[in-house]
């Protein structure tokens, strides 16, 4: 690690194409159960799907929920689908108790 000019810690090398320490190139073994939510029109939907698949391959209990017609961080908007997604998240967390 090194400090960039802006004072942020940065890795010494890139692990994947155009990105610093992307989780898709990481060893995910040992992570806790993971819920991933993505919109059907999500710019990162394919990455979310690949992350879910990689979590499963690493033996991590994982759930992927896709919300049709929604976009990146749709949960932050005052929409019915956002409320439903947050309810699903709360139910998932309750199951982990």
N, C-alpha and C positions, 0 to 999 in steps of 0.2 A: 504494500500500500504506500501511497505517497500523497502529499497535499498538493492540490491544484492551486493555480494562482488565486482562485476565489476562496481558498481555504478549505475546500471540501476534500474528504478522503476519497481517493480513486485507486482502483486496482492497477497493478503494474502492467497487466496485459489484458487484452480482450479475449473472451472465451468463445464468442460466437459472432456471426456476421453483423457488423454495425452496432453492436450493443455491448455494454459492460456488465458482466456477470448475470446474464439472463437465466431465469429459472429453468428454461427448457434445456439448458446445457448442464444443469447442476445435478448432483447426486441427491435425489429426493428421499432416499431411504431414511426411515426414522421420523419423518414429519408426522405431526398429529393429523387426525381426521380433517379433511378439507372440503369446504363447500365453495364451488365456483359458480357464479351467476353471470350470464352473458346475454345480451340482447341479440335477437335474430339479425339485426342490422348493425351489430357491434363491429367496430373497426378491428377489434382484437378477438373476434369470435373464433377464428381458426386457431389462434394462439391459446385461447381458453380450452378448446377441444384437445389440442395437443398436450397441454399441461395436465388435463384430466387423465388422458391416456397414459402419460408418463407417470403420474402419481399411482395409477392402478398397477402399472408394470413394476413399480418400486414397492408394491405391497402396502401402500398407504390407502386407508379407507377414504374414498373420494366420491363426491356427488357433483354432477354438472347439471345445472338448471338453465335452460335457454328460454328466453321470453320473446316470442315472435313479435316482429315489428318494433322492437325496442332498440335503443342505441347505447353507446358507451355511457356509463354512469347514470342510466335512466332512473336508478333508485333515488337519485337526488332531486327529482322533479315531483311536483304535486300531481301525480297520476295514479289512477286505480292500480295499474300494473306495478308501480313502484311500491305501493302499500302491500300488495300481495307478495311481492318479492321480499320485502322486509319481514312479513309474517312468516314466510317460508324459512327465512334465515333464523328467526327467533325459535321456530319449531326445531330446526336442526340443532341449534345450541342447546335446547332443552333435552334433546335426545342424548347429548354428550355428558349430561350431568351424572 
